[in-house]
Amino acid sequence: MSDKSAVLNTEAIAQDILNTIDREREREIIARRYGLFDRKETLEQIGELLGITRERVRQLEKSVMTKLRSTSTDLPHIPEVERAVLDALDTTGETARITVLAGTLTAENTRTDQSRLSFLTELCPNIAVVSEDDTYFQAAGNSKTHDTSTIKKEVAQIVEAIKKAGKPVETKDMLKLTDMPSSSYATALASISKQLATLNGRWGLVKWPTVNPKNIRDKIYVILSENKGHMHFNEIAEAIKASDFKRKDVTTQAIHNELIKDKRFVLIGRGLYALKEWGYNKGTVSDIIADVLRDAKEPLHRDEIVKRVLKSRFVKETTILLNLQSKPQFKRVAKATYELSE
């Protein structure tokens, strides 16, 4: 039985495979195109370095990789690499992003480690490879269970199911939306798509700020949504700093400024903010009093006015009474009873 925790020396393995390529120019092309020792380079960059056209670079890359794949079982270390990758895939529903596999199979999971592992999986006969493009992240799967076209088809099914749901989906609920064999497999598929993002155990489209907040305002929205209740702007700032957001170094003043600017947020008390979608309306205390009287369509006792205003504003009763008695838009029509002035 193979060691599922084995770490591959991807640098040495990649070098040994490169050494099987006869011509130095072709070794150079493969190393640079796949980023085996440094960043990946484009066809144009390599062509300029070697003094050949980008098309010639492409032809040579394709020719070398075709030859390597045709003799993969004879290449050094490939059987060992394939066993290690298949073992790792056992725990991810038989498919996974290269970044996930590299986290298990390499010592440091650097970008170069990921590039090397990506190169090696392309040489494994029983590994189905999903190449990175505008739609997919680089991924691998057990070809005996899922070939490349099947993986892409099932990723598309996950995306469509989430689109149809119209809101973020909890990981545990993924199986309810699809006919995938397991939650781990559904999650692995979702992670391969560049159209999806995840945050706090929920999956959604990358354009949805609740799973992919791109600015401070979106992060505030996520924090308030997760809290399910109003928060002071100081609390919001602290919650962002303690969150899993990629960028969370924010100042309290910046948070306060964004809360004021964005129509999604409503000031409902001294420094307290809530989401407009929860039924709160923007406005001063006197604006809310006016709304209460307008909705009532009849005079109301001051106690009733206070009661209704406090449903949407966290202020002192004396503040409400002061506005009621001092603002010209309110008229007393009986003892402690008020209506809107004409």
Secondary structure, 3 states (H helix, E strand, C coil): CCCCCCCCCHHHHHHHHHCCCCCHHHHHHHHHHCCCCCCCCCHHHHHHHHCCCHHHHHHHHHHHHHHHHHCHHHCCCHHHHHHHHHHHHHCCCCEEEHHHHHHHHCCCCCHHHHHHHHHHHCCCCCEEEECCCCCECCEEEECCCCCHHHHHHHHHHHHHHHHHHCCCEEHHHHHHHCCCCCHHHHHHHHHHECCEEEECCEEEECCCCCCCCCCHHHHHHHHHHHHCCCEEHHHHHHHHHCCCCCCCCCCHHHHHHHHHHCCCEEEEECCEEEEHHHCCCCCCHHHHHHHHHHHHCCCEEHHHHHHHHCCCCECCHHHHHHHHHHCCCEEEEECCEEEECC
